[in-house]
Amino acid sequence: EAGVAQSPRYKIIEKRQSVAFWCNPISGHATLYWYQQILGQGPKLLIQFQNNGVVDDSQLPKDRFSAERLKGVDSTLKIQPAKLEDSAVYLCASSLDPRNQPQHFGDGTRLSIL
Amino acid sequence: KNQVEQSPQSLIILEGKNCTLQCNYTVSPFSNLRWYKQDTGRGPVSLTIMTFSENTKSNGRYTATLDADTKQSSLHITASQLSDSASYICVVPRGGSNYKLTFGKGTLLTVNP
């Protein structure tokens, strides 16, 4: 089966600019996650979708981050305006059943803020 | 507080040697425990999922153990290879309505020739 696809792989922007990331999960996976991973740390959940509904966005900085999952398939994560501390890898993952099935991760988008 | 602590933070071993990575958790209620391998520049890949009733589970040269009483897990790598160089992340979901995952910071393993 095809894995989780993410684009772009790398992005460099200046602070205060906006950026968007795209994720296509594994077909049939109802649960989709966006994570932020800072170098040397484990992934931090930003938002979790079940189909096209938000299950958990408690750690999403809503003043600058937004995410949507149209039609319960693809998802986009947007940052506007970007800050220096947003430099990180943004990982998308999907799961067939979050209770007992593993998450399948994409390779992420590495974001650098200048 | 739901936490996952991993040790050591980093480890360097010679190719062919064995090693053991540790994971302690305080996540409650417990559902299962997961180990992931993350190669540099790649997303994490699942190695194993262990439920409450499983004490030991193997995946090739990787063997995970779980002691639900002491809330400890270990990942043992046998006859290490250069390709085992990666970060190993312990993840524990909190049972409940959305099974929120708590991630450890990972152990960075370097296997040298």
Interface residues (C-beta under 8 A of the other chain):
Chain A: V4 G40 Q41 G42 P43 K44 L45 Q48 Q50 V55 D56 L91 A93 P98 R99 N100 Q101 P102 Q103 H104 F105 G106 D107 G108 R110
Chain B: V4 S31 N32 R34 G41 R42 G43 P44 V45 S46 I49 T51 I89 V91 P93 N98 Y99 K100 L101 F103 G104 K105 G106
